[in-house]
Structures are given as structure tokens and as C-alpha cells.
């Protein structure tokens, strides 16, 4: 099998600006499916996992990955660092590499499409694009899903729809999410209202990599909670509407900051820039917090530096990406120091 | 300015997070160690958080499984060996059959969490035409309710016409027997 293509070109979608930039950074769709007649991955034995992997990968290589951009890899053959790099590029989940037995991933690096095998469900189809393009990512995932379905039989129940390992995904198995940059809502404290409204609208709010512990860099990932009793189109359109509202809130908060406390705003932005310019080592989440405010300053034309994509910078300063650019063994200190250097370079400081 | 970790107050904070719990939002700064200790949550955690509340709502339901589940009796899937207890702990089912075996208690969990009972949307290619139309009907009826609630009467009328059309088709199919 070929070497990872990510290292050669990087995820191309990350470098693009989509609709809703710079507040909506990416859209993502996920379809969860399982194979009929086999236990779900978490309760499957080694042999059953192998069987599921064989069936899914055969379907993928027959129907999906005919074009050259696809790369199929067994998880146990992937070095840890490469798995982390994939997670940093949002192509697989951060927990994918925690258990590698029987897992595999098929990736189309350039355009952000992927199929993971034997994670929480036998099949998880993902598509990701820059900006607010929910209909497009869903359709891209749907096409891959239909292709795979042409070769295998999925667990499907007339009443409950597609059966998933967690009943929270049953029905369409569709998760649609958006990555949003909301620094003004956080700084003004208005985010609390937005989050409580989102909760009532059946929307989850999480951080950059869907982690539960918190949000770094004012980067919020929001996704639909319900997957049953709503059609895919409804879920997609609903996310689109919700994202519009959140983006409106952020715009209002930015105007409010500029009107009511312009000195506070520029002080925050310049302090962050000052640290990025001078610091000689920096942890990941601190870096994200700082460049988030620098980015706010760029968006609002407070500081005269060139625009940058915070998601792209966020990927580049991930530990695995930095380790790769350092070549060879690197301690945490080396990575933190490299991160500070890298940031200055990326922001042209 | 405090540079120490909010959790241990000993180490210098290097992880800066906006924490969300329910609708409470707060800024926290942590050291590497404390940040790692703060558990990572999976998607299932969202469901798990709801479970106790949903299951306590089962009380008084007239079904034998409910008593077993509430009293901690082991209810186990005969295909994969997953028990309802496992599900309560992890948030995951073991196989398709679990959906049948765990019957009413699981159905209740699904309805409460999803706020819906029945799938609408995509179906595998092999599903019959009649089943497809019936799904479409459920979907349209829901859409109709939504339109009426939003006082969009014109589009509601259009949806009603579509519903009638499908009901007509279903009747014809029904009298001829289901085919595909």
C-alpha cells in the first residue's frame, strides 16, 4: 500500500475558504452503518472484526476507491504519529487509534472524504468541506454510502431505520456538524445564551476535536442530536438555518465590542499578538486561544497582518504535524518551541 | 494575573479552555496533568447523561422487562451476550438483535432521546415500494404539522395534496397486493 498522501499535499480542503468564511470554517457529515448478521464492533470478536473489515474494504475498493486519490490503510499498520496526524486533520476521530484491532480507514485526503471501519460502527462514512456546505457534504457521504450498500447488506429495521451501536444515532445514522469560530460571543459572555438556545434546539456543542473537556481557541463544533424521525434533508437544512443564526449572533457581538469597548477589544487583540510574537515556547491550546484573538483582530481590521485560516494554522501546529517537521525524536519541549517558531512563520511576524 | 492551574493550584496552567456544562459557560486554565485527567467523552456520553432520568421514568410500566431492568436483574441478548446493564454503563448495544431483546425499556430510551419513534429518510435499495411510500407519508405528515405550526398555509395545502396522492397510491397497491 502507498505511503500516506497527506504528508505530500496536506488536506487541500483546509486551505480553501468556503461560504461563511471566516466564521464558518467547515461542514461535515457522517453516516453510521452496520453489517447485517455480525455483532457491532465493540462486542465483536477478532474473527468477526476481520470479516467485517474484509467485507467493507472489498465494497469500498470495488465501488468507491476506483479513483487514485483513495488510500486504504489498516489501523494496526499505521504508525501512531500518522494516526495522530490524520486526527489533527479531522479525517479520523482522536480515539480511532486507541484500539487498532480490525480497524481500517479509507481516505481521499485531498477532498476530505473517508470511510472508517470497525470504530463504533462497522462503517462510518465521512465527508468534510470548507465553510457552510451542509447539503454538499451530506450528498458526498450519501453517494459513498449507496455505493457500499450496493455490495453489502446493512442492518436496517423498518421502524427504526439503520441500526447503530449507540441508539443515539439510530434512524438515519446522520450526524451533520459545523466548525465555528466565535471569539466575540465568548469574550462578551453572550455565548451562554447561544449555547442554551442550541441545547433547546437539539444541537450538541463541543470543541475542536469533539472532546468533552472543553473548547479551545473559541472553536466550536456544533452537531445535530437527533437522528430518528427526521429526514436527511431536514437535518441538513436545519443545521444550515441554525448555523446562520449563530453566525448572526457572532456578528452582532463583534459590532457590540467595537461600539462599546473598542479599547478593550484592541488591547486584547494586541496582547495576544504580542505573546505570539515574543513567546519562545507554546502549548497547543494556549496557541489556539491566542491566534483566535489575533484572527479576530485581522477580521475586524484592527491589526495590519495578512489574513490566515485559523483551522489550517490549528492543524499545522498540532503536535504530530510539528513532530514531523522536526524529524526524528522530539520531546514535548522541542515541540512547544517549534510551535512558537512555526506560528511566527505562518503569521509572517 | 493568575498563572496557576485552576484544579491543583500548583502547576503553571498551559491548557486554556472554555468549559460548557449544560448552559453554563466558564473559562478554565489547567496544567497538562489536570487537563488529561478531565475525562474525554464519547458520543455515547450524551446518551448516558440522559439514561438515569429516562429509566426512572419507566416505573409503573406494565412490562416484565421493566421490572427486571429496574431491579438490576440481568437481561442479556441471546445473540451477542450484551446485557442491559452493559448498555446502561457504556451506552452501546452489542448487535441488531439487542434492539429486539431489550424491548420496551430500550424503546422508551430511544423515544425520549430522539423525540421520535419512527425512521423517515433513506432506506436500503431492497426495501419494497409500499414501505417506501408509507415512510414518505409519515415524513409528509410531520412536515404538514410543521407548516401549520409556522402558519404557512399555502405550502401546507401543497403538502396535503401530496399526502392525498400517496394515500391514493397506497390504496391501489394495497388492493393489488404489494409488489416490487
Interface residues (C-beta under 8 A of the other chain):
Chain A: X34 X36 X38 X39 X40 X42 X43 X94 X95 X120 X142 X145 X146 X149 X150 X153 X154 X155 X156 X157 X158 X159 X160 X161 X162 X163 X165 X166 X167 X168 X169 X170 X171 X172 X174 X186 X189 X191 X192 X195 X196 X199 X202 X204 X205 X207 X210 X211 X212 X213 X214 X215 X216 X218 X225 X226 X227 X228 X229 X230 X231 X232 X233 X283 X285 X286 X288 X289
Chain B: X14 X15 X16 X17 X18 X19 X20 X22 X23 X24 X25 X28 X32 X35 X38 X39 X40 X41 X42 X43 X44 X45 X46 X47 X79 X80 X81 X82 X90 X91 X92 X93 X94 X95 X96 X99 X106 X109 X110 X113 X114 X115 X116 X117 X118 X119 X120 X121 X122 X123 X124 X125 X126 X127 X131 X139 X142
